[in-house]
Amino acid sequence: MNRRRRRPNYFGWAIFALVVLFGYYFNQVYLPASPLLAGPTTTPTHSPEAYATEGEQLFQQGKLALAIDAYKAAINASPQDPTLYVALARTQVWAAKYQEAQANAENALLLNPNNAMAHAVRAWALNFQPDKNGPALEAIGEALDNLALVCGRHHTEVHQETWEIRMLDAIPWVIPPRWIDPTRPLLRNAAHHPPAPKGTR
């Protein structure tokens, strides 16, 4: 058997060498000079909950100015969350910024008119302002009308602003945090109470 010997494919070897050189250039020259894909962005990179947690920790440490900044960042990240406005207003009362606290408590009431904490903090801020005793008493009355009894464990979670309570026709409904249900529906214990009226969920 006399087979003819194949000649080397010089064109194929040249293409292979070019691909290897291009890969080396891309890996050693182009990639180090290109900007990172996960670099700084203009959008918030912290969750509103992270800002709120930071604000609460700073508040507990007595660093009120820094806590106010953290709560403002949380509001910028999630402007539709009334609990953030209440936390900011509470901190502003402690920092003696009573008019700003009143404005933020009223912002929380615009988002949720039945928020007892917002009514209470608004009353607290009004009480420190001259000639605002009458509106402060009205706000306290609204806060008392929107109160609900909860057990010790859930009382802590409500005050830590993990869960939110809303009053509908003098009946308390709870709203879970976003990490439990991102849609945050109104919930009620159906084992002891009738299901929700249509249109409230």
Secondary structure, DSSP 8 states (H G I E B T S, - for coil): ---------HHHHHHHHHHHHHHHHIIIIIHHHS--TTS--SS--S-HHHHHHHHHHHHHTT-HHHHHHHHHHHHHH-TT-HHHHHHHHHHHHHTT-HHHHHHHHHHHHHH-TT-HHHHHHHHHHHHTSTT-HHHHHHHHHHHHHT-----HHHHHHHHTTSSEEEEETTEEEEE--TTT-TT---B--TTTS----TT--
